[in-house]
């Protein structure tokens, strides 16, 4: 079994001075823990990683050279409203993004942070959120 991280070891040095501080020891795979691990692995099939092949360099270069649409260029999506994706104006709202909206008020979130406020910034934001009713 792996040993827990040694809290007295301190932070490891950079680069060639780096030393593992977690004392991780796997044990023998031939007997002892290895036999138990093999038995566990044989009980169910392990998942496999799908084939991940890197993009050929030519394709990367081609994608990097693709033209960027300028600020004043004609739209590449003429049928889509500029306000698509936000909750005002024409087009779909933010619900199209299928992201769950927070049901917690901003002031409640800031209140949880107050114990960790070291310079008073969170307290100011909390007071402003309460005043707005957020």
C-alpha positions in Angstrom: 0.0 0.0 0.0 1.3 3.5 -0.8 2.6 5.6 2.1 0.8 8.9 2.7 2.7 12.1 1.7 5.3 13.1 4.2 4.3 16.6 5.5 7.8 17.1 6.9 9.6 16.6 3.6 8.8 20.1 2.4 8.6 21.3 -1.1 10.8 19.6 -3.7 13.5 21.6 -5.5 13.2 22.6 -9.3 14.6 20.7 -12.2 17.5 18.3 -11.5 17.1 19.0 -7.8 13.5 17.6 -7.8 12.9 14.8 -5.4 9.6 12.9 -4.9 8.2 13.7 -1.5 5.2 11.3 -1.5 7.2 8.1 -0.7 5.0 6.3 -3.2 6.0 2.6 -3.3 4.2 0.2 -5.5 5.6 -3.1 -4.2 6.3 -6.1 -6.2 4.1 -7.0 -9.1 5.1 -10.6 -9.0 3.7 -11.5 -5.6 2.2 -9.8 -2.6 0.3 -6.7 -3.6 0.9 -7.5 -7.3 -1.2 -10.6 -7.0 -4.1 -8.8 -5.4 -3.9 -6.0 -8.1 -3.9 -8.6 -10.9 -6.9 -10.4 -9.3 -8.8 -7.1 -9.2 -7.9 -6.2 -12.8 -9.0 -9.6 -14.1 -12.5 -9.2 -12.5 -13.6 -6.6 -15.1 -12.3 -5.4 -18.4 -10.4 -2.1 -18.2 -11.4 0.8 -20.3 -9.4 1.6 -23.3 -8.4 5.0 -24.6 -9.7 5.8 -28.0 -7.0 6.2 -30.7 -5.7 9.7 -30.4 -3.5 10.6 -33.3 -1.9 14.1 -33.4 -2.9 16.4 -36.2 -0.3 16.3 -39.0 2.0 19.4 -39.1 0.6 20.4 -42.5 -2.9 20.6 -41.1 -1.8 22.6 -38.1 0.0 25.1 -40.4 -3.1 25.3 -42.7 -5.4 26.0 -39.7 -3.0 28.7 -38.4 -2.9 30.4 -41.8 -6.8 30.5 -42.1 -8.0 34.0 -42.6 -9.3 35.8 -39.6 -12.6 37.7 -40.0 -12.0 41.4 -39.6 -14.1 43.6 -37.4 -15.7 45.5 -40.3 -15.9 42.5 -42.7 -19.3 41.2 -43.8 -20.9 38.6 -41.4 -20.1 35.0 -41.9 -23.5 34.3 -40.3 -25.9 36.7 -41.9 -29.0 34.9 -40.7 -28.0 35.1 -37.0 -28.8 38.1 -34.8 -25.9 39.8 -33.1 -27.6 39.4 -29.8 -27.9 35.6 -30.1 -26.7 33.9 -26.9 -27.6 36.7 -24.6 -30.9 37.3 -22.8 -31.9 40.4 -24.7 -32.7 41.4 -28.2 -33.3 39.1 -31.2 -32.0 35.6 -31.4 -31.9 32.7 -29.0 -31.2 33.5 -25.3 -28.5 32.1 -23.0 -30.7 28.9 -22.6 -29.3 27.8 -25.9 -25.9 27.4 -24.3 -27.5 24.7 -22.0 -25.6 25.9 -19.0 -27.2 25.6 -15.6 -27.9 29.1 -14.1 -26.9 29.7 -10.6 -29.9 29.8 -8.2 -27.8 31.2 -5.4 -27.8 34.9 -4.9 -24.5 36.8 -5.3 -24.7 38.1 -1.8 -25.0 34.6 -0.4 -21.9 33.5 -2.3 -20.0 36.6 -1.1 -21.2 35.9 2.5 -19.5 32.5 2.4 -16.2 34.2 1.4 -16.3 36.8 4.2 -14.2 34.7 6.7 -11.4 34.7 4.1 -11.5 38.4 3.3 -8.1 39.8 4.3 -8.3 43.3 2.9 -12.1 44.2 3.1 -12.7 43.9 -0.7 -15.2 41.0 -0.3 -17.0 42.9 2.5 -17.5 45.9 0.1 -18.7 43.7 -2.7 -21.1 41.9 -0.2 -22.5 45.2 1.0 -23.1 46.4 -2.6 -24.8 43.1 -3.6 -27.1 43.3 -0.6 -28.0 46.9 -1.4 -28.9 45.8 -5.0 -30.8 42.8 -3.8 -28.5 40.4 -5.6 
